[in-house]
């Protein structure tokens, strides 16, 4: 599991760097609001992916569930931000419904994080009377 977590963390690092590049293009190349949105979402979800990878390593009993959320964040970011970037920079779509599918995956990724966190909670200790 640590190897997968570190691989996803490396991909998150690349995504974060890509977000910075998109932000620079939006600021200096006149990319407009779609490119700004893509940059912000990419950087935010890159950071979230790193955090979820950290949770996976900190809670190895449920680490695989956290890594599933991290993978969904990366895939959703690729589709959502990739489509917005393509529309702005190449005047073409990544493929039909790429942005909505990517956005839906991002929402599911956050729900997955919530579920994995609840499942990782330690069992309740019985109260003494």
N, C-alpha and C positions, 0 to 999 in steps of 0.2 A: 504493500500500500504506500509506503513512503516514496517509492519510485514514481508511482502514478501521481501522487500529490505534487511532487517536485516537477514533474513534466507539465502538469496543468499550471503550476505556478510560473514556469518558464513561458508557457503560452500566454498567460495573463500579463507577463512583463512585455511581451511583444505587442499584445493588444493595447496596453497602456501607452507604449511608445507610439503606436499607430494613432491613438487618440490625440497625442500631443502634435503629431504631424498634421492631422486633420484640423486641429485647432489653429495651427499656424497658417494652413491654407485658407481657412475661413477668415482669419484676421487679415492676412496680407494678400490673399489672392481673390478676395471678393466672393468667397464661396457661398455666402448667404446663410439663412437660418437653418436649412436642412443639414448643411455641413457642420454647423455649430452643434446641432442636436446630436449628430452622429459622433462628433468628438466627445461631447459630454457623456453620452451613454457609454461609449467605449471605455473612457477612463474610469467612470464610476463602476462599471461592471468588471473591469480588470482588477480594481482594488477589492471589490466584493469577492471575486474569485480567489484572490490571495488570502483574504480573511477566512473564507470557507475551507481552503486548503489547510490553513492553520488549525481550524476546528477539527478537521479530519485527523490531523496528527495528534491533537490534544485529547481527542476522544476516540482512540483506535477501535473500541468496541463497536462504534457506529460510524467509523471513518468512511466506509464505502458509500454510505448514504450522503454524507457531505460531499464526497467527490462526485457523486452523480449530479448534485446541484451545481457544482463548479463546472462540470462539463456542459450542462444545460446553459449556464451563463455564457460560456465561450461560444457555443453554437448559436444561441440567440443573438449575441452581440455581432457575430460574423454576418448573420442574415440581415438583421435590422440595420446595423451601421453600414454594412456593405452595400445594401440597396440604396440607402439615402446618399451615400457617397457616389455610387455609380450614377444616380439620377442627376446629381449636381456636377460631377466632373466629366462624365461621358455622355450625358443626356440619354441614358439608356437604363432600363431596369436590370437588376441582377437576374431575376426571373419573376413571373407573375406571382403576386402574394408573398414575396420574400420578406418585405418589411413587416406585414401583419403576422406572419408565421414567427419571425424572429422576436417581435414584441410579445407575442403570446408565450413563447418559450422563456423570455425573461421574467414574465409574471409567474409562470410555473416554477422557474428556478427559485424565486423568492418564497413561494409556497413550500417548495421542497426543503429549503433551508429551515423554515419554521417547523415543518414536520420532523425533519431529522433532529432538530434541537430538542423538541419535545420527547422524541424517542430516546435521546441520549441522556435525559435526566436520570439521575440515580433513583432506584426504587425508594418509595416512602418507607421510613422507619415506622414500625407500629408504635403507637403512643401507649405509654403505661398509664393505667388508671389509678 
